[in-house]
Amino acid sequence: MKLLFVLGKGGVGKTTLSAAIAKKYARNFRTLVVSLDPAHNLGDVLEKKLSTKPKKIDENLYASEVDLDEAVKDYIGELQRTLKHVYRYLTVINLEKYFDVLKHYPGVEESALLETIRKLVKKEDYDVIIFDTPPTGLTIRILILIEMTLIWLRELIEIRKKILDRRRAIEKIQGEMCVVINGEKFDIPTSEEKDAVIKEMRQYQAEINDLVLKLRNKDISRFVAVLNPEQLSYLETKRIVESLRNINLELDCMILNKYVENEMSRKIVEEFSNLRIYTVPRLERVRGIEVLENIATFIGDI
């Protein structure tokens, strides 16, 4: 599997280039291009109506637009089901009102999109997945969240182990630990082997760690910046490079879209001379499969 993340400032042509790269890969591989941007226009570029469920566009080419509200709803629903599984006695408590509040909590959109990425990568239904990312700020927060999740899980697992240690100490004095709610008895685990909570955390930790390893493996994951030969786009790209570096990721190449020979183009080529830079000229039409085939001819190996 190969994963490509197409990053850049809003309006520089990320979606068009993501679709063109996908069309190029689809010549030889089963390829999915998925838009994570809440302001979707992948369907417009492909001239197809898209939804969260991948849709076949052409031979070997599939596309989807992730509905953010739907992703958040699914994420919270999964949390609710997990909580009720690992804490069975919570089934007698009305949790719905707490989860209704959670959907408005800061960071829940990033968490939902992270889960979307994780599940797509885990399923391995495609040889190549190209992520048409949201504007830079949200994208970087998602990538940072992956790293932060591992840190949180390590800390939470240690806290949980201490809780189990104290339970065992109490169990030695008071005997078997349990709780009775509405006449039903629930055993309280005192060992890691019987504790559903720590098992759930360790499993999720392994899955997130696997995702991190894939993102850091240059044979699997590539980060591609799209920019225009103008000041704001250039400055945004510099922030992308720095932000990726801060989380131990690297930009693989750049696509200079709407290319013209000017001072900014020369500055970009000179400053990022350590990277491969592909140039795509300004085109009148940027929609439809045939147009994407033409755009793909300007892009080398990514």
Secondary structure, 3 states (H helix, E strand, C coil): CEEEEEECCCCCCHHHHHHHHHHHHCCCCCEEEEECCCCCCHHHHHCCCCCCCCEEEECCEEEEECCHHHHHHHHHHHHHHHHHHHCHHHHHCCCHHHHHHHCCCCCHHHHHHHHHHHHHHHHCCCCEEEEECCCHHHHHHHHHHHHHHHHHHHHHHHHHHHHHHHHHHHHHHHCCCEEEECCEEEECCCCHHHCHHHHHHHHHHHHHHHHHHHHHCCCCEEEEEEECCCHHHHHHHHHHHHHHHHCCCCCCEEEEEEECCCHHHHHHHHHCCCCEEEEEECCCCCCCHHHHHHHHCCCCCC
